[in-house]
């Protein structure tokens, strides 16, 4: 394909294809509105024209978007690419200091802020903390000259807190995104020309991965902001009753909530045969067993924000940390205990020697060529001179049959450097479970790997991305300690 907007050019091609032009490209499941490929192209061009007009008839280098509406976010992304700007979606629930810290990496750029009315001022405050050449703002609901992009131009920026706690901005080029779509379609036929229901309310890295192959194959994307709200889970049932869904993409926290919301997962009998994708290493084995018993065909996805596509997709295994074989177009190696990756989908700014990207994931490669994930770099702790991954005590305590969730974290200690705190969730009596957990730790862990404190968590907290909310756990510990005093 010639240098250009790549994926947006695919949208233009679908819009004039006799077989696809009148087929639904996007379905807003909340309003019931279906948008064809022809309408998607026309509407994104109208929004592109509005973007340029709002920006004093100039093309912004970065369009910063913050909206809880996934359909609007998708249109903003298409429109940004239409004019040749990089689209940077922001989770509206992120804290202002986190956004400002990340935006410092865009110093000197010309920024256009497009946001829900309630978030516009919050985003502008974040942006004003950074030196931009110009800052303009408009409301999402207010929203043709074309600037062609080349394969090396940045088209998408992704904010990540980085499990390391250091906010990062990952920028993907037009070539990264186009190749990502090709690689995923080649390695996972389930993504081709299907109706894909993505329950994520906004485009974080996990929410984006399902979009590229759907665009490239002329499939249909189903979005619903209402379905992502725990109080509105009946909306999920409505979506599956009304639309034929082939693939359900959901965060692990949402699957947890679905299980807790009712005795029966709110999906129709016809829907349970579809494939359900979720993020890797985030579902306990017992939860996987329950979902499978209800007929859901589960697939675990593994990948990083620095890579525009998923690295591997595998059926959940009894072997903890097994991520399956990497896609044919992605190389993986283990070096000094870390997993390294190489391939077209990796952001160029993240590549190191010979094109390799060093992840923060600790892991290895099995004799069968499968990825084994052992933990994260930041999960290494030093207790009284002994260095070990926090994953070790966590796995030991997870062996308790009555513990549904558990994680071991480290707190600072002047005497030992660090001390361990175990957070756990169980439906049984906290007092008896804590005694049993202490006994389990004594039997299976060295003295320096045993938690000194155990905190019972009544309702397990999750972030929007489906990972355990560590900040919320520490807040629960603090409030629990105040109640005791």
N, C-alpha and C positions, 0 to 999 in steps of 0.2 A: 504494500500500500504506500502511496506517495506521502511525503511529510504533510501533516495537516492536523486537524483536530482528532483524528483517529476514531475514538468511540463516538464522538458526535457526528462524524461523517457516516458512521454505521446507522445512527438515528436517521440522518437524512436519506440514506439509501433505503432503509425500512419504510420511510414515509412515502416513497414513490414506488415501492415494490407492489405489484398487483396482488401478490399473495399475502402481504403483511399490512399494507397501508391502512386498511379498515379493521385490523385486528387490535384488540385491547393491548396496549403497552403497559399502562398503569391503571390500577383500580383503587379508588379511595373507598375502602370498605365502610368508613364512617358515614359518608354521604351517599354511597352507592353510585357515584359518578365513575364512568369508565372512559378512559382517554385513549384514543387510538394512536398508532404511530404517526399518522398524518397530523393529528391534533397536537401531539407531543412536540413535533418539529415546529409547528406554527406558533404554539404557545411559548415555547422556549425562545423563539426568535423575537416575539413581542416583548418578553421580559428582558432579553438582551438589549433591545432598543431602549427600554426604560432604564436599564442600568447605565448605559452610556449617557442618556439625557440627564439622569440624576447626578452623574459625575462630571457635570459641566462639559458634556460632549467629548469626554476623554475616556479611554479605556483604563480602568484601574488595574494595577499589577496584582492586587490581592482582593478578593471578595470574601469578607468574613461574614458567615451566616449563622444565626442562632434562632432556631424555631423548633417548637415541639411538634410541628406538623411535618411528618415525613414526606408527604407529597410535595409540599412547598419546598422543602429542602432539596428534593430531587430536581425540581424545575430550576431552582437557583444554580445547582451544579451544572445542569445542561446549558443554562444561559451564560454562566461564567465562561464555560469552554467555548461557547459560540463567539464571544467577543475576544477570546484569547487571554482571559485572566485565570489566575490560580484560585480554586475554590477551597476555603478553609472552614469546614463545619465545626461549630463549637457546641458542646453539650451544654444546654442552658442551665443545668444544675451545677456546673463547675463553679468553684469559688473565684471571685474577682482577682485575688492575688496570683492564683495559679495561671489564669489566662494572661495577665499582665507579664508574668515571668516568661511565659512562652513567646509572647508577641515581641519580646526584645530581640528575638532572632530575625525579626523582619524590619529592623531599623532601616529607614531610608526608602521603604516601599510606599507606594501610593495606595491607601487603604479605603475600601468602601464597606461600611458596616450595614448589613441588612438583617433585621431582627424583628421578632415579635415585639409589639408595642411595650409590653411589660419588661422586656430585657434590653431595649435600645440604650437607655441611659447607663445601665450596668456595663454594657460592652464598650460604650464610649469612654467611660471612666478607665476601663482597662487599657484602651488604646491610647488615651491621653498620657498615660504613664510612660509611653514609649515615644521616641522621636521618629515620627513618620513625616515624609515630605508633604503629604496632604491627607486629611481625613474627611470623608463625607459620610452621611448616614441617611437611611431611609427606612420606612416600615415595610415589612414583607408584603402586607396586603395592598400597598400602593404601586407595588410593582405591576437602514440596518446595515449598520456597517459591520463588516466581518474582518477580524484580524486573524490571519492564519497563524497557527502555532507549528513549530517544528518538533521533531521527535524528542529533542532534548529539553524543550520548554516544560516548566513545571505546570501541572494542571490540577493537582490535588494536594492539599496539605492536611495532615492528620495530627491532631494533638493527642499525646499520650502522657499519662502521669508517669509512665514507665514504671513497671513494678518496682524499679529501683528507688522510686520516690523522687527522682529528678525529672521535672517536666521536660518533655522533648517535643520537637516539631519535626515530623517526617514529611519530606516533600517528594512526591512521585511525578515523574515525567509522563508525557503522552505515551511514550514507548512502553514504560513500565506497565501502565494500565491496560494498553491494548494487548501486550504479550500476556499479562495476567489472565485476561479473558480467554485467550487462545489456550493457555496452559491448563486452566481449570476445565474448559470444555473437553480438551483432549483426554484428561485424566479422570474426569468424573462425568460420565454421560447423563447422570441424573439431573444435571443443571441445564441441559439443552432443551430449549423451546418448551418449557413447562410453566405451569402457574405456580409461582413461588410466593408464599406468604411469609414476609419478614416482619416479625412482631416488634423488632427494635424501634423505639420511638424517634431516633435520630441517627444520623450517619456517623457513627464512630467507626473504627477499623473493622470491627466484627460486622457492623451493619452494611459496610460497603462491599465486602467480599462476594456477596451473592449477586450484586448488580451487574458487574462487567460481563459475565457469561450470558446473563439474561438478555442484555442489550445486544450482544453479538449474535445470539441465536434467534432473536426475534420472539422471545418468550414474553410472559406477562408478570409484572410485579404487583403484588397485593400489599397495601400498607393499611395500618389502622393505629391511630394514636390511642383511641379509646381502649383497644384490646390490651395495651401495655400497662393499663392501670389495674392494680390488683382488685379494686372495688368493682371493676367492670368486666370480670372474666366471662360473663355471659356473652360478651361481644365475640369472643373466640368461637363459641358454639354457633352464633349467628353467621359468622364468616363461612364456617365449614358447611352450614346448612344451605347457604345461598350460592357459594362458588365451589367449583371443583378445584381442590388444592392438591398438587402433586408433591410439593416439598414444603416443609414447615421449618423455618429457621428461628431459633429461640435461644435466649441466654439460659444458662443453668439455673439462675435464680428464679426465672419465670417458671421453669419446670417444677422447681421446688414449690413455688406458690400454687401452681396448678394442682399439685398433689394435696396440698394443705387446704385447698378451697372447698373440696367436696369429696365424698366417698368415691365418686367416679370422675375421672378426668373429663372435662366438659368438651368432648369431641364426639361427633356422630359415629355410628358403627362403620359407615362408609369411609370415614376419614382416617381411621386408625391404621389402615393399610399403607398410608403414605409414609414417606421417609421423613424423619425428624432429625435435623442437624443441630448440634450444640458445641460449645467450646470445649477444648480438651482439658482433662484432669480436674474438672470442676464438679463432677457428679459422683457421690459416694456409690459404692457397688450396690448397696441395698436399694438405693433409689433407682438405679438402672434396672435392677431385678423387678421392681414394682411396675415400672413403665413397660418393660417387655411383657410382663404378665398381662398387661392390659392391651397388648397387641401392637404397640408402637414399634416401628422399624427404625431403630436408633443408629445414628452415625456421629462419631466424635471427630471434630475438625481441629487441626493443629496448625498454627501459623503465627506470625508476628506482624506488628504494624509496619516494620521496616520492609516487609515483603508484601507486595500488593495482592498476592493470591495465597490461598491456603497451601501449606507444605504437604499435608497428608490428610486423608479421610479414612477412618477405620471403624469397624464395628467395635463397640466397647468390649474390652477384654478383662478377664479375671486377674490378669497380670498388671499390677499397678504401674503406671507410667509408660505403658506400651502405646506408642503413637502410630504404629504401622510403618509400612514402607513409604519413603518419600516419592513424590510424583516423578515421572520419568524425566522431566525437564528441569529438575532441581537437584543439585549435588549437595551432599551433606557429609561432614566428617567430624570426628571428635579430636580435639587438640587441647591438651592440658586440662582435660575434664570438662571443657565447654563444647557446645555444638556450634559448628560453623556451616554456613550455607552459601551457595553460589548459583546464580541463574539470572535470566532476563528480568524477572519480576522484582528484583531487589533494588531499592532506591539507590541511585548512584552515589549519593552523599554518604551512604552507610557502608559502602564497599571499602575493603582494605587491600592488603597484599593479594595480587593476582585475582582481584575481583571477589574475594571472599568476604562475607559478613559474619562477624563474631557476635553471637547472641548472648544474652545474659542467662541462658538456660544451661544448667549442668546436666550432662547426659552422655550417652554412649551409643554405639551402633552394634547390634547383635550380629551373630554369625550369619543370620538369615537376611541381613541388611535392613532390619527394622530399627526405628528410632526408639530409644529408651530414655525417658525424661526422668531425671533424678531430683530436680529442684531448681531453685533460682539463685543467682549470684548473691543477692542481698540477704539470702536466708542463711548465710554462713555466720556463725556466732562464736565468740571467744569467751569461754568461761574458765577463769583461773588458769589461763595459758593453753587450754585445750580447745582447738578449733574443730567444729563439726557443723553439718547442715541441720537446721531446725526441723527438716523433714524427718529426721531419724526419730526423735521423741514423738513427733506427731503420728507417725505410722505405728509406733509401738502402742500408743494409747487408743488408736483407732481399732485395735484388735478387740476391744471390749464390745461384746454383742449388743449391749443396751445403749451405747453411745452413738447417736445419729450424726453428729458433727463434732469435730475437735480440731483445734489448731494450737500449736505451741509457739509463743512469741517471747522475745527477749526484752528485758528492761535493764537499764543501767544500774550498776552496783559499784560503789567506791571500793569495796573490799575485793570483789571477784571479777570486776570488769563488766559482767552481765549475769543476770539471774533469769530463770525461765518461769513463765506464767502459762498455764494451760487453760484454755477456754473450751468449754464443751456444752453440748446440748443433748439432753436426754429427757424422756417422758417420765422416767422413774425418779424416786426421791434423790435430790442432790446430795444429801448427807451420806447415804449408803453408796452412791455411785462414786463420790470422791474418795471414800475409803478403798473401794475396789480399784480405782485408777491409781492410787498411791501404791497399792500392793502390786499392780501390774507393772508400774514403772520400776519398782524395786527388783522385780524378777527379771526384767528384760533390758534395763538400761544401767549404764555405769552411773556412779554417784553424781558426777558433774553434768550428766545429761537429764537428770530428773528435775521436773518442775518443783519450785518451792511454794507455789501458790496455784490454787485451782478455782476457777470462776465459772459458775453455772450460768448459761445464757438461755433465757426462756424462749426467745425468738431470734433465730440466727440472722444477722444483718448481711446484706449484699449490696455491692455497688451496681450502677446501671449496666456495667459490663459483665455482671454475673459472677464476679469474684467476691471473696469474703471481704467485708468492709472492716479493715483493721482499725481505722480511727474510731469507728462505732464501738468496737470491742473494748478499746481502752477507755472510752467514755463510760461504757457500762460498768467496767471495773471501778472507775472513780466514783460513780454514783452509788454503787453497791457498798463501797468502803465508807461513804458518808452516812449511809443508812445504818450501818453497823455501829457508828459512833454516835 
